[in-house]
Amino acid sequence: MRTVAVRETLGRDVRVIGLLSAGHGLSHFVQLALPPLFPILKDDLGVGYVGLGLVMSIFYVASGLALTVSGFLVDHFGARRVLLGGVTLLSGSIVLVGLSGSYWTMVPLMALAGLGNSVFHPADFAIFNASIEPGRLGRAYSVHGVTGNLGSVLAPVVVVGLTALFGWGTALVTVGALGLALA
């Protein structure tokens, strides 16, 4: 009887760790989706590297400033809801960046993407602490961290590859659509 219960909690824990870690990988993937495209975006959008760096700064500032607010939202509305909203906002914003083709449209969309990105750590850690067996929490956090790093490593390769095949707009729409499917 105990073996069945342990197996059931292990299966649940693996599912939770897998889903949250996939989302964390998405977060880091999106953070590095635009910078490898700067040489192409510079020409296509008619803006310099400083302007493109500003877009990324806006993303990170929005994400950083909203991080504490996200923690309060997680406490008030629940981690699952906030996480789903954040993943949807992040991914939807990236889809719209891919469709926009305009620097000035990209600026507010990247701010929205940053707001969506801010929810991952507060929501993920709250869900882990509430649902993962205490003896597996260390492994949960480790897998979570590794998948974030994998997202960072894979983003330039995947986005540049998709851009070479289909163009940068389609590459970003694809990345955002995958995030929406994850949500």
Disulfide bonds with the S-S distance in Angstrom:
none
